[in-house]
Amino acid sequence: MQATINTAWKILGLALIILLNGCSVDQIYRDKALDNRASWVLLPVVNRSQTPQAGERVEAILVSLLRSRGVKYISHYPGTPQSQVLIMLDEQARYNSALKWALTQGFRYAITGTVEEWRYKAGLDGEPAVGITLRVIDLQNNKKPESQAVAKTLTKYEAQPVIWSATGARTGWGREGIATATHTLLNDLLDGMVFVEHGK
């Protein structure tokens, strides 16, 4: 009987280790508490993976999860006009165009990020593998870099201060959808946000 209990504990421990290894989140930077009642804007999530439109899929999930955390006023960057459709092929150009627009609209925060991995692993189980980095930019703080040499190398768009960022990766279970794995990872990343406490 004791041997059976010990075996059961070992199996449970192994399962927990596997579960904990399924998702890795690394909080990189947190400057200050964010205001979830301020005006936010979603900028393009740049796709560095091999899967087309992975960034847009992350954006759709991200907006929903931010709203569930009390971010009520969140806008989306405007779509690309048909005359500039080729800009869609250049992820960085698309991001710069959206940021340029956001800087003229009076938003407080912009949230953006990068998809490093979005795929199903090869093999019988085909587990989903997702890697995402998120960052929040303070659009109202145009503080210039202390070093003039650094300032000269930065464009207006690159110089915006990042006040929160996090990165993580997740490998899901076999037969788990990649959207489910992404949802779990984004939730874990956003759990690292701290919001200003508002009085009632």
C-alpha positions as CSV (number, residue, x, y, z in Angstrom):
1,M,0.0,0.0,0.0
2,Q,2.8,2.4,1.0
3,A,4.7,1.6,-2.3
4,T,1.5,2.5,-4.3
5,I,1.2,5.8,-2.4
6,N,4.8,6.6,-3.0
7,T,4.5,5.8,-6.7
8,A,1.4,8.0,-7.0
9,W,3.3,10.9,-5.4
10,K,6.2,10.4,-7.8
11,I,3.8,10.5,-10.8
12,L,2.1,13.6,-9.4
13,G,5.4,15.3,-8.9
14,L,6.6,14.4,-12.4
15,A,3.3,15.7,-13.8
16,L,3.7,19.0,-11.9
17,I,7.3,19.4,-13.2
18,I,6.1,18.9,-16.8
19,L,3.2,21.3,-16.3
20,L,5.5,24.0,-14.8
21,N,8.0,23.6,-17.7
22,G,5.2,24.1,-20.2
23,C,5.3,27.9,-19.8
24,S,8.2,30.1,-19.1
25,V,7.6,33.8,-18.3
26,D,10.4,36.3,-17.7
27,Q,9.5,39.8,-16.4
28,I,12.0,42.1,-18.0
29,Y,11.1,45.5,-16.9
30,R,8.5,47.4,-14.8
31,D,8.9,51.2,-14.4
32,K,5.7,52.2,-12.6
33,A,2.1,51.3,-12.1
34,L,-0.1,51.6,-15.2
35,D,-3.4,53.4,-15.4
36,N,-6.1,51.1,-16.7
37,R,-8.5,54.1,-16.9
38,A,-6.3,56.0,-19.3
39,S,-6.5,55.9,-23.1
40,W,-4.7,53.0,-24.6
41,V,-3.9,52.1,-28.2
42,L,-3.0,48.8,-29.7
43,L,-0.1,49.0,-32.1
44,P,0.9,46.2,-34.5
45,V,2.3,43.1,-32.9
46,V,5.3,42.5,-35.2
47,N,5.4,39.0,-36.6
48,R,8.9,37.4,-36.6
49,S,7.6,33.8,-36.8
50,Q,7.3,31.8,-40.0
51,T,3.5,31.8,-39.8
52,P,1.6,34.5,-41.7
53,Q,-0.6,36.9,-39.7
54,A,0.4,35.5,-36.3
55,G,0.8,39.1,-35.1
56,E,-2.8,39.9,-36.0
57,R,-4.0,36.8,-34.2
58,V,-2.2,37.8,-31.0
59,E,-3.6,41.3,-31.3
60,A,-7.2,40.0,-31.2
61,I,-6.6,37.9,-28.1
62,L,-4.6,40.7,-26.4
63,V,-7.3,43.3,-26.7
64,S,-9.8,41.0,-25.1
65,L,-7.5,40.1,-22.2
66,L,-6.7,43.8,-21.5
67,R,-10.4,44.7,-21.4
68,S,-10.8,41.9,-18.8
69,R,-8.2,43.7,-16.7
70,G,-10.2,47.0,-16.7
71,V,-8.6,48.7,-19.7
72,K,-11.8,50.1,-21.1
73,Y,-10.5,52.8,-23.4
74,I,-8.4,50.9,-25.9
75,S,-8.3,51.8,-29.6
76,H,-6.8,49.9,-32.5
77,Y,-4.4,51.3,-35.1
78,P,-6.1,52.1,-38.4
79,G,-6.0,49.7,-41.2
80,T,-3.7,50.1,-44.2
81,P,-5.2,51.9,-47.2
82,Q,-5.5,49.8,-50.3
83,S,-3.0,52.2,-52.0
84,Q,-0.4,51.3,-49.4
85,V,-1.1,47.6,-49.2
86,L,2.6,46.7,-49.8
87,I,3.4,48.2,-46.4
88,M,1.7,45.1,-45.0
89,L,4.6,43.1,-46.2
90,D,7.0,45.2,-44.2
91,E,6.3,44.6,-40.5
92,Q,8.5,47.4,-39.3
93,A,7.1,49.9,-41.7
94,R,3.6,48.9,-40.6
95,Y,4.6,49.5,-37.0
96,N,6.3,52.8,-37.6
97,S,3.2,54.0,-39.6
98,A,0.9,53.1,-36.7
99,L,3.1,54.7,-34.1
100,K,3.3,57.9,-36.1
101,W,-0.5,58.0,-36.2
102,A,-0.8,57.2,-32.4
103,L,1.6,60.0,-31.5
104,T,-0.9,62.5,-33.0
105,Q,-4.0,61.2,-31.3
106,G,-3.3,62.0,-27.6
107,F,-3.2,58.4,-26.3
108,R,-1.4,57.8,-23.0
109,Y,-0.2,54.3,-23.5
110,A,0.5,52.1,-26.5
111,I,0.9,48.3,-26.2
112,T,2.8,46.4,-28.8
113,G,5.0,43.4,-29.1
114,T,6.7,40.7,-31.2
115,V,5.7,37.1,-32.0
116,E,9.0,35.1,-32.1
117,E,7.4,31.7,-32.5
118,W,3.9,30.5,-33.5
119,R,3.8,26.9,-34.8
120,Y,3.0,23.3,-34.2
121,K,6.0,21.1,-33.4
122,A,6.7,18.3,-35.8
123,G,5.9,14.8,-34.5
124,L,2.9,12.6,-33.6
125,D,1.5,15.0,-30.9
126,G,2.2,18.2,-32.7
127,E,2.3,20.4,-29.6
128,P,1.7,24.1,-30.1
129,A,4.8,26.3,-29.4
130,V,4.4,30.1,-28.9
131,G,6.9,32.8,-28.0
132,I,5.8,36.4,-27.4
133,T,7.3,39.6,-26.1
134,L,5.0,42.5,-25.1
135,R,5.8,46.1,-24.2
136,V,4.0,49.2,-23.1
137,I,5.1,52.6,-24.3
138,D,4.4,55.9,-22.6
139,L,3.3,58.1,-25.4
140,Q,3.0,61.2,-23.2
141,N,6.6,61.1,-22.0
142,N,9.0,62.3,-24.7
143,K,12.0,62.4,-22.5
144,K,15.2,62.5,-24.6
145,P,18.0,60.0,-24.0
146,E,20.7,61.4,-21.6
147,S,23.5,60.7,-24.1
148,Q,23.5,62.8,-27.3
149,A,25.3,60.0,-29.1
150,V,22.4,57.7,-28.4
151,A,19.9,60.3,-29.3
152,K,21.5,60.7,-32.8
153,T,21.1,57.0,-33.5
154,L,17.4,56.9,-32.5
155,T,14.6,57.9,-34.7
156,K,11.6,59.7,-33.2
157,Y,9.7,56.4,-33.1
158,E,12.4,54.4,-31.5
159,A,13.0,56.9,-28.7
160,Q,9.6,56.4,-27.0
161,P,10.1,55.2,-23.4
162,V,9.1,51.6,-22.7
163,I,7.6,51.5,-19.2
164,W,6.7,47.8,-19.0
165,S,7.8,44.7,-20.9
166,A,7.7,41.0,-20.5
167,T,8.6,38.0,-22.6
168,G,7.6,34.3,-22.5
169,A,7.3,31.1,-24.3
170,R,4.9,28.2,-24.0
171,T,4.8,24.7,-25.3
172,G,1.2,23.3,-25.1
173,W,0.0,19.7,-24.8
174,G,-0.6,17.5,-27.8
175,R,-4.0,18.2,-29.4
176,E,-4.1,21.6,-27.7
177,G,-4.9,24.5,-30.1
178,I,-2.3,27.2,-30.7
179,A,-4.9,29.8,-29.7
180,T,-5.4,28.1,-26.3
181,A,-1.6,28.1,-25.7
182,T,-1.4,31.8,-26.8
183,H,-4.3,32.7,-24.5
184,T,-2.5,31.1,-21.6
185,L,0.8,32.7,-22.3
186,L,-0.6,36.2,-22.8
187,N,-2.5,35.8,-19.5
188,D,0.7,34.9,-17.7
189,L,2.5,37.9,-19.3
190,L,-0.2,40.3,-18.4
191,D,-0.3,39.1,-14.8
192,G,3.0,41.0,-14.4
193,M,1.2,44.3,-14.9
194,V,0.5,46.5,-11.9
195,F,-2.3,49.0,-12.2
196,V,-2.9,52.2,-10.3
197,E,-5.5,51.8,-7.5
198,H,-8.4,54.1,-8.1
199,G,-10.7,55.1,-5.3
200,K,-14.4,54.4,-5.7
